[in-house]
C-alpha cells in the first residue's frame, strides 16, 4: 500500500506538470527492474527510479538493462488494470550519475567479463576515474584480480560498443525513426551505423522496417542534403516500388512511377529517368514493356514461369499406365462414384506434369486428391502434400488421412521468415524428394513462396496446384493462381458441379450464390425438403445488439440448440481488427463472458493483453524451433508450431515464466514469457486469418467497415469456412454491398505474360 501511495503521489506531481508543460514530458532516472522485455522488438515493461519516486515505464527500449540511467521522453497513460504508466516515445541513455549507479550498471551483465563482484572491485579501485579507465586506459583494469590484459581490452571494447548502441537510438530519433527500428539498424550496419547513415541517410529505406520516407526525407533535407542528391532520388524510386508491393503488386507502370516520384521528390522527370537508368545499371530494378520491377520481383516471376514450363515439358516419368482401370478400382473399393469431370481431372494429372484444379466448396477437390494419393502410392510413387499455412496443412491432413506439411517446413525456409523477403528471394532451398507434389489452398501462395517451391522440384516431378480462385488473394505480393490459370498454358480443370450431398447444404448453396453475385436463399425459394437447415442470417444494424447476439450464441445458446460448445467447435469471424466488432474488442468481450477472471485462474499481462488459463489462442507466426510433446499412446516429441494453429492455455507459471498451450491436435508446447508476441486471443479472428481453415460452426459478423474490406470474395471466403453451421450477423445493406462489390483492385503482375511468352 505504501509503495502504491508513493507511486500515486509521484503521478499526482506528474499530472501537475501536464498543465504546465503539455502532454509530452521528459524525466530522468534509473532502471531498477525489467518486468518484461520482448527479445524480438524490445517492447519493455520496467520499474524506473526517479528523484520523485518509482514508476512503471512501458515502450520500445532496445539495449537497456537494469542499472541503466535514462532520459525518457513520453507521456503518462492509464492502463485499465495496472493504473498509471509512463509511455516512452524515445529515450537517451546517460552515463550513470553516481558510483553506486555505475556499479549497478557494470554488474547487470551487459559488459561481458564483469559480474557483481568484479564491478565492486572496479568501482572501489578507480572510483570517479572508472569511466575514463574503461574508455581510454583499459590496461589499468589488469590491476583487478581475475582480469588479465586481454580480458581488460575485451571489457573496454564491449563498453565502447555499448556506448555506440546508446547513441544509435538518439541519432535515429532525429530522423523520425522509432526506437523499435534501432536494433534492426544496428544488426545491419554494426557499431559504425551512425557514420554510415551520415554518409547516406537514405540507406535506412533499405535496412529498416516501415520507414516513413517523407519524414526521413524532410529531416535529411533540413540537414543539408541536396534535393537532387542521386541517392535521395534512387531511394525515393525504390520506396515507391516497395509501397506498391505492400498492396500486392509486383510491378508499377513507368508512367505512374514517374508521376508519383515527381510529386514525392520534387525533381524533374529527366532526373528521375536518369536515376532509373542508374538503378538498372546497378541491377536493382528492371524495366520491361513500360513496367518497372524491383529486380527481386522480376527474377521471381521469370523463374516461376520458366520452371513451370520446364516441369510441364519434362518427361512424364511418373505416369501410371491404364489409368481408367485404376479409376474403376478406386470406385469399387471406396464405394464412391467419381463424376465425369473428376475422372477427367485425374486423367489430366496423369497425362501432364503440371496441373491446376480449381473450384468452389462441394465440387470434389478433396476427393480428387484422395484418389491421386491412392493411385500413385499403389504404384510405389512418393506423394507429398503441402499447404501455405499450418492450419491449411492440418485440414489437408484431416481430409486426406495423409500427413501434409506447410510449404515453409517442407522447403526448410522458415528461418528467413522474419527477414526482408526482397533480400532473401534467391536463397537456396532444399530439393523436394517426391514423385508428385500436391499443394492445397493455392490462392494463399504469394510470389516468394511459389518461387521457392518451383526451385525445389526435380525434373519429372508432378505438380498439382489445388485452390479456389475466387477466394481472397495472398497476403504477400502476386496473384499466382489466377495468373497461372489465365496464361492458358498450364492444364487447368475447373470443377463446377456441386455434388448431391453438398447440394443439400444451405452453406454451400449460399456460398455459390454469393460467388455468382446472388443474394442468400429465401425460405420460399427452397423447394427440396431435404436441404439442411445449416445456414442462418440475422439482419441487425445496431452494433451493440450484434455484439449481444454473438455473446448469446457463444455463451450457451448454441449448446442448447445443437450441443455446440464454444471451446470445442465454434469460431467467430469478422472482416476487421478495429471497432466494437473487430477482433480486438470481440476478443476482450468474449474472454470476459466465456473465460472470466477467477481467483483460481492464473493470468499473465502482456502489453495490453491479459492471457488467462483456459483462454483460446492462436499462433500468429511460424516458429520452427519451439519444442512440443504429444501423448497419443506413444510419447511423441517434435518441433514447430505454425501460423494459424489454435490452442488453449492450460497453465501459467510465474516462477518458470512460461505458459503451457495445448493445441487442437493435442501437442503441448511451453512458451516463455518473451515468446508471447507469437500468440493472440482467438475467440474471434479475422476472415483473412481463417483462410485455409474449417470450423464446425462459424459465427460471422459483418459490420459496416471500410469498403476495401467489404468485398464479395471476403464474404465468400468467410462463408466457406463453416462445415456444419453458419450464422451471418449483419444488415441487408452491408451484405448487398459486399455481394455486388467485385471491384477488387487488380494486382499489377507480369507472371501471366511471362508464362505465355515462353
N, C-alpha and C positions, 0 to 999 in steps of 0.2 A: 504493500500500500504506500509506504514511504517513497519507494522508488517511483511509483506511478504519479504521486503528487509532485515529486521533483520534476518529472518529465512534463506534467501538465503546467507547472509553474514556468518552465522554460518556454513551452509553446505559447503561453499567455504573453510572454515578453516578445516572442517572435511575431505574434499576431499584431502587437502594437507597432512593430516595425513595418508591417504591411501598409499601415495607414501613412507612415512617414516615407517609405521608400518604394512603394508599389509592390507588385506580386513577386518579382524576381529578387531573391536575396543572396547574399554572399556570407558564408560562415567558414570558420577555420577551426580545426580540431584534430583529434587523433582517432584512428580506427582501433577500437578496443576488442571487438569480436565480430567475426564474419559468420552470420547465421546461415546464409545460403549464398552460393555463387555458382552460376551455370558455366560449365567448362567451355561450352561452345561459343556463347555470345557474351559472356561475362556479366550477365544480369546479376546484381548483387543485392542482398539484404544484410545490413551490418549495423552494429552499435557504434556510435560516434560520440566521443567525449569532447565537449567544448568548455569554455570558461563558464558558460551559463548552466551547464549540466549535460546529461547524457541523452541522446536522441537516437531514433532509428532512421537510417538513411536507406533509400532504395534507388536503383538506376543501373545503367551500364557503366561498370567500373573496372576495366581491364587493368592488369598489372598492379593491383593493390593487395596488400597483406595486412594482417594485424600489426599494429605499431606504426603504420604509415601516418604521416602528418599531411593533411589535405586542406586545400582551399576549395570549397564547394560553391557552385552557383546553381540555384534551383528555386523551388517553392514548396511551401507546406501544403500537403494534401491530407485528406481524411479518409482512412480505409474503414470500410463498414464494420470490420471485425477487430482491427488492430489499432484503431484510433489514428492520431496524427503521426505523419511520417514526413520526412524531408525528401522530396523527389529531386534527384540530381539531374541537371541538364548537361553540365560539363564540370570538369574539375581540374585542378592543378596540384600535382604532388610537390610538397615542400620538404626541404631538409628538416629533420627533427629539430625542434627548438630548444630542447634540454637534453642533458646527458642521459637522464632516465628514459626519455622518449627514444633517443638514439640507440640505447641498449636494447629496448624492446624491439625496435626495428631490425637491428642486427640479429636478434635472437629468433626472429619469426620464420627462419628457414629460407628466406628469399635469396640470401647470399650463400652460395654453395661453399661449404667448408667452415661455416660459422654456426654454432649452436648456442644455446643459452649460456653454457659455462664459458665458452671462448669469447662470446660477446662481452661478458662481465670483465674478463681479463683484459680485453682490448680497451674498454672504457676506463678501467682502473689504471691502465698503463699510460694511455695517451690523452685522456680527459678531453679538453677543448680542442686539442690538435687532431682528434680521431679522424674527422672527415678529410683534413689535409693529408694525413698519412695514407688513408685509403685511396685517395685520388692521385697523389703525386709522389709519395715516398713509400710504396708498398713493401720495399725490402725491410723497413723497420718492423713490420709485422712478425718477422722471423725471430724477434726477441721473445715472442709469446711461446710458451711451451706447447708443443704439438703442431706448430706451424713452421715448416721449412721454407726455403727461398722460393721453390716452385709453387708451393701452395699459396704463399703470400702474393705472388704475381697473379695467380688464378683468382684469388679473392678480390684483388683490385680490379681485374678485368671484368668480373661479374658485377661489381659495384658500379663501375662506369657504364656498363651496358644498361643497367637498371636506370641510371640517370638519363640515358638516351631514350629509353622507353617512356619515362615520365614526360620528357619534352615532346614526344610524338603526339600524345593526346592533346596537349595545349596547342601545338602547332596546327594540327588538323582542324581543330575547332575554329581557327581563323578562317578556314575555307568553307565553313558551314558544314563540315563533315562530322557526324556524331561519333561519340566515343566507342560505340559498338563496332565501328569500322577500323579502329586503331589497331586492334590485334591482327586483323587480316592484312593491313598495310605493312605492319612490321614483319609478318611472316613472309611477305613477298619481297620487301626491299631491305630487310635487316636493319642493323643499327645505323646505317647510312641513309635511312629513309628521308630525313629532313633535307639532306644535301641533294638527293635525287629529285625530290619534289620541287625544291627551289630552282633546279635546272629546268624542269618541265612540269609545272603543276598539273598539266592535263594528263599526265601518266596515271593519275588517280582514276580516270574513267575506265582504264583497262584493268586495274588491280583491286579496286574497292567496289563493294556491292551497293546498289541503289544510290549512286552518287547523283545529286541534283546538278546537272551540268550548268544550268543557268546560274545557280548560286555560286558554284566554283568559278565560273567564267567571270562573274561580276567581281569576285574577290581578286582574281588574277589580274583583271584589267585595272582595278583600283591600285594594285601593287606595281603597275607599270608595264604589264605585258601589252605589246602592240596588238591592235585589232586585227592586223593581217599576219600575225605570227603564224608560221606554217603549221607548227604543232597544234596550235589552237584550232585551226580550220580542219586539220585531219581528224582531231579528236571529236570535233563537232559532227563531222560526217559519220564517224563510227558510232557516236552516241545516237544519232538519228536512226541508224540501222538497227542498233540494239533495241531501241524503243519500239521499233516496228515489230521485232521478233517477239516481244512480250505479248503482242496481240495475235500471235500465231503465224505471222508472216515470215517467209524465208527470203524474200527479196522485195525491193522497192523500185518503182518506176523512176528512172533517172530524172524525168521532168518534175515529178513530185518531190524528189530528194533535193533538187536544186532550189525549188520554191521554199521548202522547209528550212534548208540550211541558210539561204539568203536572209530569211527573217530571223533565224536563230542567231546568226553570226554578224549580220550587218556588213557583209562584204559583197563584192561583185560576183556575178556568175562566172566570169573568167577566172577569178581567184579560186572559186570552188572547183571549177573544172580542172585547173592546174593541180590541185591537191588530190582530186580523184585520180588523175593520171599518176601522181606520185605514189598514192596508196596501191594502185595497180602494179606499179614497178616493184613495190615492196611486197607484193603478193598478199596484201591484207584484204583487198576487195577484188571482185571480178565483175566485168561488165559484159552483158550478153543481150543482144536484140532489144536494147532500150531498157533493160533491167539491170539493177546493181545488187550484187550479193556481197555479204561478208564471205571471205574465201572458205571458211569452215562450212557454211551452209551450202555453197555451190558444190564443194567437194563431196559433201554427204549426199546431196541429190544425185550427183553424177555417179557416185559409187553405187547407190541403191539401184539406179536404173540399169547400169552396166551389169551388176551382179544378178539382178532378177532375170535379165535377158540371157546372161551366160548360163544360169541354172536352168532356165526354160529350155535352152538349146543343147544342154548336156545330154550324153547318152542316158537312156532310161534304164539304168542298171536294176532298179527295184520294181520293175513292172511285174505284176502277178499274171501268170497265164490262166486262161479260161475263167475270167472274172465273173461271167454270168453264172457259172456253176457255183462259184463262191457265194454269190448273192442268194441263190436258192438255198444253199446250206444254212446261211445266216437266218433266213426267213423261217426255215424249218426248225432250227434249234432254239430260236428266240421267240417264236410264235408272233413275230412282228411282220406285218405286211408292208414292205417298202413301197413308197409311191413311185410312179414313173420318173418323176423329177429327182427323187433321191437316188434311184438307181443310175440315172444319167450322171448325177454328180459324182458318184463313186467311180463310175467308169471313166469320167473325165480325169479324176485324180489319178487313176491307174495309168491312163494314157499320157499324162503330162506331168512334168517335174514341178511346175508351179501352178497352183490353182487358188482361186478365191471363192469362198462360199459365203453368200450374204442373204439375209432375210430377217424378218421380224420374229416376235415370240410365237411359239406354237407351229413354226414352219418346218421343224425337224432337223435343225442343225446338229443338235446333240446326238440324235440317232445316227446321223451320217458319221460323226466322229467315232462313235462306239463300233460301227460296222467296219470302219477303216482299221481301227485297232485290232479287231477280231481277225480280219482278213490277213493283215500283214504280219501279225505275231504268229499266226498259224503257219506262216511260211518262214519263220525264224528271222523276220525282219525286226530291227530295233526301232520302236516308235517312241518319240519324245513329245510330251505335252507341255505347253507353257502358256503363260498369260502375262500381261504387263504389270499386274498388281498382285499382292499376296491374297487379297480377298477373292479376286477372279480366279487365281490358281486353285485356291481351296474349293471354290464352287465347281471348277472343272474336274477336280479330283472326286468330289461327291457325285457328280452326274455320270462320270465315266467308269468309276471304280479303279482308275489307274492314276498313280501319282503325277501331279502336274507341278512344275516349278515356276517361279517368277522368271521373267527374261533376265533380270539383273543377276539372279543367283545362277541361272544356267550359264550365262556368259561370264560370270565371275567379274562383274564390273561394279559391284556395289560400293567399293571403296572410293570411287570417284564421284559418287552422287552429290556430295556437298561442294565439289569443286566447280569452277567455272566450266560449263559444258563446252563452250566455244573453244577453250584452250585444250580440251581433252578429247575432242571428237575423233582424232586419228589414233587414239590409244589402241594398242593391240588387245585382242580378246582371245579367250581360249576357244579353239575349234570345238564344234559340237560333234560328238561321235554318235551318229544316228543315220538310219536309212530313210526315215520320214519324220519331219518336224511339223507339228500341228500347233498353230498359235491361235488362241481364242481371244475375244474382245479386241479385235484389231483396230477398232475405231479409237481406242485409247493410246495407240502406239504413235509416238512422235518421230520426227526425222532422226534424232540422235539414236534412239533405241533401235529403230529399223536399220540404221547404218551398221550398228554393232552386230545385229542379227545376221544380215546378209554376208558380212565379212567372215562370220564364224562357220558358214556352211561349206562343206566339201562339194566338189563336182559330183553330180549324180544324186545328191540328197534331194528327196522330195520335200517341197514346202507347201503346206496347206494353210491359207490365211482365212480365218473364220471371224465374221463380225456382222454387226448391224449398221449399215452405212448411214442410217437415219438417226442414230443416237448422237450424243454430244461429241464434239471433236476432242482431240487430245489436249491436255493442259499445255504441253510444250508445243513448239512451232511445227508446222507441217499439216498436211491433210492426206496422210499416207494412203489409207484405204480408198478414199474417194478418188485420188489421183491414179492409183493403180487400176481401179475399175474403169475410169474414164479414158484411160490410154487405149483400151480395147485390144491391147497386145498380150495381156495375161488372161488365160482362160478363166471366165467368171460364171458361176452358177448362181442365179438369183432365185431363191425359193419364195414362192408367192402363195402356195396353197396352205391354208390353215387346217391342221389335222382335226378329224372329227372330235376327238376328246378335247382338244384345245378350243375348238369352236363352241363348246358348251360353257366356256368361262367368260363371264362378262368383263373380267380384267383384260383378257386377250382381245375380245371383240372391240372393247372401247379403246384399247391401245392402238389397234389397227385403224379404227375410225379417226382418232386424233391424228395419226400419221398421214391420213388421207385428207385432212382438213375438215372433218365432220365432227359434229357435237356428240356428246355422250348419248347412248341409247336411252330412250324414254320407256317407261313401263309398257305403254300401249304399242310400242314398236317391237316388242318381244313376242314372237309367235311360238317359239319352241319352248314347251313346258319343262324340258329337261335342262335348260340353261341354268347354271348355278347362280345362286344369289351371293356372289363373292365380291361385288363392287357396290360401294355406297358413296353418294355425293351429298355433302351437307352445304347448302347455299347460305353463306353467312358473310356479312360485310364488316361487322364490328369486331375489331381485333381482340378485345378483351373476351368477347363471347367465343371467338375461335380458340383462344387460349384455354378457356374453361372447358370447351369441348375436348381439346387434346388431353387435358389433365384428367377429365372424367373417363375418357376412353382408356387411358393408360392405367388408371388407378382403380380398376375393378370392374368397370362396365363391360369390357370385352371378355373378362374372365367369366362373368355370368352368362354372356351370350354364347361363347364357343369354347370355353375353357382355355382362353388365350391369356398367357401370363407375360407381363411386360419383360421381365428379366430372361425369359426363355425364347420368345418368338415374336415380339412386337418391335418395330423400329419407326421412329418419327423422322420424316424428311422435310426439308424446307429449301427453297431456292437460295436463301441468303444467310449471311452470318450476322447481319445487323438488324436492329429494331426489336420490338417486342416478340415477333415471330421468327427471328433469326436464331441461329444455333446457340449463340452466346447466352441470350436471355432464356430461351427454351430450356437449355441445359440447367441453368440455375433454378428455374421454376420446377422442372421435373425432378431434380435432385431433392428439392425441398419437400415435395409430396411423396415421392417414391422411395427415397432413402434419407429421411430427415435426421437431423442431429440428435444423437442419443448418447448418454453417458458411457455406454459400453462400446460405442463405435469410435475407434481412433481416427484422427484426422491429420492431414498434412497440408499446410498452407504453401502454395507455390504461386508467387506473384499475386494475381487477383483471384486465382482459382483455389478452392478448398477441395482436396481429394479426401474421400471418406471410405472406410471399409464398406464393401458391398456396392460401391459405385460401378456403373458401366463405363468403360473407357475404350478408346481406340488408339492404336499405334498410328502415328501420322508421318513416319518416315521409315525407310528401310534401315534396319540395324542387323548387319550380318554377323556380329560378334557376340551378341548377348546370348548367354547360355540358358537353355531350358531343360526341364525334366518332364517326363511323361510316364505315369504308372498305368500302363494298359495291359496288365498281366505280366509283361516283361518291362523291367526298368529301363526306359529309353532316355538317352541324353543326346541333345543336339544343340545347334547354334542357329540363331537367326529368327527375328520377328519382323514382319514386313508391313509396309504401309497399307492401312485399311483393315488390319486384323482387329477383331473386337474381343474384349475380355472383361473380367470382373476383378476388382481389387479385393483380395482375400485377407490381407494382413498389412498393417502399417507398423513398422518397428523403429521407434525413435532412437533406441540405443544403437542399433546397427545402421541407422539412417538409410532404410531401404523399404520398398513397397513390393509385396508379392502379388502378382497378377496371374490369374488362371484364364487362359484364352479359350475360345469356344471349341477348339479341337483338343482341349484338356491338357495342353502343355502349360507348364508353370514356370514363370521367369521372375527373377528378382531384379528390381530396378533401384539403383542408387538414387538418392535424392537429387544428385546432379544430373540424372538422366530424365527427369520428369518433363522436360520440354518435348520429349518424344511421344507423350501421350496427352490426350484431351478427353473430356467427358463425351460420351456418345449416346446419351439419352436421345439427343437429336443430332443428326449430321446433315450436311448439305447433299443435294442430289448429285452434285459433281463427285463428292466423296463416295457416294453409294454406287456409282457406276461400276459394273463388273460384279456386283453383289446381288443376292436374292434373300428375301426375308419372308417368313410365313405370312406376317401381317404388316402392311405398310400404312401408316397414317401420314398423308402428305398434306401439309398446309401450304396454301398458295396465297400469300398476302400481296397487297399492292407493293410492287418493288420497282426498281429501275427497269425500264423497257428492255435493256440489253439482257436482263435475266429472264424476262417473261417471253420465252420463245417456245415454239412448237416442239422442237427436239428436246428441250429441257423437260417439258411436261410429259412427253412420250417416254423419255429415259426414266423419270421418276415412277411412272405408272408400271413400267415393265420390271420393276424391282420386286413386285409382290407376287407371291406364289399362291397363297390360299385366300387372302382377303386384302382388298384395297379400299381405304377410306380417304376421299379427297375432300378437304375442307377449304372453301374459298367462296368467291362470289361470281355470279354469272358473267359480269363484265370482264373480270380479270381472266377467267377461263377462256371466254370467247376471244379475248385479245391474244392469248397465248396460242390458241389453235390457229388463228389467222396470221400470226407473226412468223412468217418464214423468211423474213428479211435478215437472215443470218449473214453477218459480214463475211464476204468471201475472203479467204486467206490467199495472199499472193504467194503462190508456189510455182515451181517450174518442173516438178517431177513428172507430171503427165506428159509434157512436151519432150522431156529427155528420154522417157521410155519410148514414145512414138518415133523419135528420130534415130533410134539405134537400128 
